[in-house]
């Protein structure tokens, strides 16, 4: 089984990827948060920094592009090609209102004819390999039939299916019948994405779709960075295990994140905001310590934050090895 890190806007940038890759079981691929090609045909400094080769050494990284204009996609793919990237990913899944209102991300799925013309243009002219990350549609699962009729026409590197419609956002259970349909129809390799958060949810997908050999992990691995190792530990006993336990590595991972964000962000408040955003996922790693978790969320200075985290690590029960 191959595993990918999902692109999560504001979270899985290069600081996070490097810290994760150093301390935990490595992903087979890391997908960057989406790049939106600008009208003046330049990458924003944040986007450029995220894909610079020197910021992504030792990792297989795939940049993701968000656009509904073929010429913008081709320009961006070409620019990324100059940086050494041979594969790019098209975002057809982002459910954000500001994205969808512009006909991008999941919003592009509402117009299969326009999408077809877009794909015809980029696949005929791009020198890069193109993978696609998609939802099942905008409103109804039945929309996926028309979308798959479009997708099968193109030689995509992979089709990554998040089996929800846009209106689901991240609520409700994944629509596995929709995923099954896409898997049966696709002429390209298919990767599953959605709600794999522990051993039980992993086995549910693996056992139902034994022909699937690739999964993309998002919120589940952000909540527990040791998740992939828990899965791989039992899937492939030949994989090298780390000498340090998961809690010890989490401590190093957290410190690496903190130092990394301090280097690239101005002011404690921005660093605190970023770390608190991660703790919204990670606090489930510890049982108890509710008062300390509140102190972390309410901290207004880094010194206050670091003291609360250190005490939590010492006093709360670690649950990161759970399956």
Secondary structure, DSSP 8 states (H G I E B T S, - for coil): -EEEE---TTTSSHHHHHHHHHHS---SEEE---B---TTS---HHHHHHH-GGGSTTS-EEEEE--S-HHHHHHHHHHHHHTT--EEEEEE----HHHHTTT-GGGGGG-HHHHHHHHHHHHHH-SSEEEEEE-SBSS-TTHHHHHHHHHTTS--S-EEEE-SBGGGTT-S---HHHHHHHHHH-SS-EEEES---SHHHHHHHHHH-TT--EEEE-HHHHH-TTHHHHHHHHH-TTS---SS-HHHHHHHHHHHHHHHHHHHSSSHHHHHHHHHHHHHHHGGGEES-HHHHHHHHH--SHHHHHHHHHHHHHHSEE-TT--
